[in-house]
Amino acid sequence: MMFDIKSIPEIIEKAHKNSVINHDTAKRAISFLDLTSLNDDDTADKIEALCHRAQTPAGHTAAVCIYAPFIETAWKTLGKSGIKTATVVNFPKGDKTAQQVADETANAVAAGADEIDVVMPYCAFLDGDHDTVAEVIAATRQACGPFLTLKVILETGEYPDAQAIYDAARLAISNGANFVKTSTGKVATGATPEAAVAMIAAIRDAKAEQNLDCGFKASGGVRNTEDAALYLAIADDMMGADWACPATFRFGASSVLTDLLKTCGFGKADTSANDAGSY
């Protein structure tokens, strides 16, 4: 199955028309949210506050995503809430060796992480060195073991076109990604609808051609219910209305939660919470 780049504007236009900004969409988006704090000034107290914020009056988020030193703080604070603890490795530049990333991942798993978000060696990919990319992702997959969720961050804002994003996503999926994710939130361009279409097309084609299952995570620049609704509409159009769920679709963000809660009618309840995220 060939990816048709020319179809992207049509898919996005259709998604704009079909996106619905209401209570149900916002509540759905909250359940898909990886509430994120990846700031240089993070502290245990800030991560505890983030974990409490993840347990919202409109339902719990899917996960919190935090730096590795705070993994234990996160899972202890989350308790039996069902919210997953995610952390990042090879972050943010994607420039470590496969062994270094495997060791970093193993340490995070030992500390209690449920999910690993690894930065793909995107500079190597863009230089044509696909072997290094495959080696790093496969090593991370092995260090995760068979049950932990592995999300591979492509850093799509650094790619020249949608075809390159599609190819990178296919490579990540072939080497064990459970999700492909747009961005670290640390470069100028994060998630875009165009990148989402390319990545979801890769997910669709990997399933059709290789029988490999993978999810999609939009991160970097998802700031309000309108943004969330558009990405959900793209997924619904391309994969079917029943496809998107916390096992297949995530948002990586923090500031978006305020607007999602406001859309759900809980604006006042969240006004005292500090925005703890970097996305």
Backbone hydrogen bonds, N-H to C=O, Kabsch-Sander energy under -0.5 kcal/mol:
donor,donor_aa,acceptor,acceptor_aa,energy
4,D,2,M,-0.6
5,I,3,F,-0.9
7,S,4,D,-1.7
8,I,5,I,-1.8
11,I,7,S,-2.2
12,I,8,I,-2.5
13,E,9,P,-2.6
14,K,10,E,-2.3
15,A,11,I,-2.2
16,H,12,I,-2.4
17,K,13,E,-1.7
18,N,14,K,-1.9
19,S,15,A,-1.8
22,N,20,V,-1.0
26,A,22,N,-2.4
27,K,23,H,-2.7
28,R,24,D,-2.2
29,A,25,T,-2.6
30,I,26,A,-2.2
31,S,27,K,-1.6
32,F,28,R,-0.7
32,F,29,A,-1.0
33,L,30,I,-1.5
34,D,251,F,-3.6
35,L,33,L,-0.9
35,L,63,A,-2.4
36,T,253,A,-1.8
37,S,65,C,-2.5
42,D,39,N,-1.5
47,I,43,T,-2.2
48,E,44,A,-2.4
49,A,45,D,-2.1
50,L,46,K,-2.1
51,C,47,I,-2.4
52,H,48,E,-2.1
53,R,49,A,-2.3
54,A,50,L,-1.6
55,Q,52,H,-1.1
56,T,54,A,-1.2
56,T,59,G,-1.0
59,G,56,T,-1.7
61,T,54,A,-1.9
62,A,30,I,-0.5
62,A,33,L,-1.2
63,A,33,L,-1.8
64,V,84,K,-2.3
65,C,35,L,-2.4
66,I,64,V,-0.5
66,I,86,A,-2.5
67,Y,37,S,-0.6
70,F,67,Y,-1.9
71,I,68,A,-2.0
74,A,70,F,-2.4
75,W,71,I,-2.6
76,K,72,E,-2.2
77,T,73,T,-2.0
78,L,74,A,-2.7
79,G,75,W,-1.5
81,S,78,L,-2.0
84,K,62,A,-2.4
86,A,64,V,-3.2
86,A,84,K,-0.6
87,T,115,E,-1.8
88,V,66,I,-0.6
89,V,117,D,-2.1
94,G,90,N,-1.3
101,V,97,T,-2.5
102,A,98,A,-2.5
103,D,99,Q,-2.4
104,E,100,Q,-2.4
105,T,101,V,-2.6
106,A,102,A,-2.7
107,N,103,D,-2.2
108,A,104,E,-1.8
109,V,105,T,-2.6
110,A,106,A,-2.4
111,A,107,N,-1.6
112,G,108,A,-0.7
112,G,109,V,-1.0
113,A,108,A,-2.3
114,D,85,T,-3.0
115,E,85,T,-1.7
116,I,149,T,-2.7
117,D,87,T,-2.9
118,V,116,I,-0.7
118,V,151,K,-2.7
119,V,89,V,-2.0
120,M,118,V,-0.6
120,M,153,I,-2.6
122,Y,120,M,-2.8
125,F,121,P,-2.2
126,L,122,Y,-2.6
127,D,123,C,-1.3
128,G,125,F,-1.8
129,D,124,A,-2.7
130,H,128,G,-1.6
133,V,129,D,-1.2
134,A,130,H,-2.5
135,E,131,D,-2.4
136,V,132,T,-2.4
137,I,133,V,-2.4
138,A,134,A,-2.6
139,A,135,E,-2.2
140,T,136,V,-2.1
141,R,137,I,-2.7
142,Q,138,A,-2.3
143,A,139,A,-2.1
144,C,140,T,-2.0
145,G,141,R,-1.2
148,L,144,C,-0.6
149,T,114,D,-1.4
151,K,116,I,-3.3
151,K,149,T,-0.6
152,V,179,F,-2.5
153,I,118,V,-3.4
153,I,151,K,-0.6
154,L,152,V,-0.6
154,L,181,K,-3.0
155,E,182,T,-1.2
156,T,182,T,-2.4
157,G,189,T,-0.5
158,E,155,E,-1.9
159,Y,156,T,-1.7
165,I,161,D,-1.4
166,Y,162,A,-2.6
167,D,163,Q,-2.6
168,A,164,A,-2.4
169,A,165,I,-2.4
170,R,166,Y,-2.4
171,L,167,D,-2.0
172,A,168,A,-2.4
173,I,169,A,-2.6
174,S,170,R,-2.2
175,N,171,L,-0.9
175,N,172,A,-0.7
176,G,173,I,-1.5
177,A,172,A,-1.9
178,N,150,L,-2.9
179,F,150,L,-1.7
180,V,215,G,-2.2
181,K,152,V,-3.0
182,T,217,K,-2.1
190,G,188,A,-0.6
191,A,219,S,-0.5
191,A,220,G,-2.2
196,A,192,T,-2.2
197,V,193,P,-2.4
198,A,194,E,-2.0
199,M,195,A,-2.6
200,I,196,A,-2.8
201,A,197,V,-2.2
202,A,198,A,-1.6
203,I,199,M,-2.1
204,R,200,I,-2.7
205,D,201,A,-2.6
206,A,202,A,-2.5
207,K,203,I,-1.7
208,A,204,R,-2.0
209,E,205,D,-2.9
210,Q,206,A,-2.0
211,N,207,K,-1.0
212,L,206,A,-1.6
215,G,178,N,-2.9
216,F,248,T,-2.6
217,K,180,V,-2.3
218,A,250,R,-2.2
219,S,217,K,-0.6
220,G,252,G,-1.1
221,G,279,Y,-2.1
223,R,221,G,-1.0
228,A,224,N,-2.1
229,A,225,T,-2.8
230,L,226,E,-1.7
231,Y,227,D,-1.9
232,L,228,A,-2.3
233,A,229,A,-2.2
234,I,230,L,-2.1
235,A,231,Y,-2.1
236,D,232,L,-2.7
237,D,233,A,-2.2
238,M,234,I,-2.3
239,M,235,A,-2.8
240,G,235,A,-0.5
240,G,236,D,-1.3
243,W,240,G,-1.6
244,A,240,G,-0.6
248,T,245,C,-2.3
249,F,245,C,-2.4
250,R,216,F,-2.3
251,F,32,F,-1.9
252,G,218,A,-2.7
253,A,34,D,-1.4
253,A,251,F,-0.7
257,L,254,S,-1.6
258,T,255,S,-0.9
259,D,255,S,-0.7
260,L,256,V,-2.4
261,L,257,L,-2.7
262,K,258,T,-1.9
263,T,259,D,-2.4
264,C,260,L,-1.5
265,G,262,K,-1.3
266,F,261,L,-3.5
270,D,266,F,-0.8
270,D,267,G,-0.9
271,T,267,G,-0.6
271,T,268,K,-0.6
273,A,270,D,-1.4
276,A,274,N,-0.8
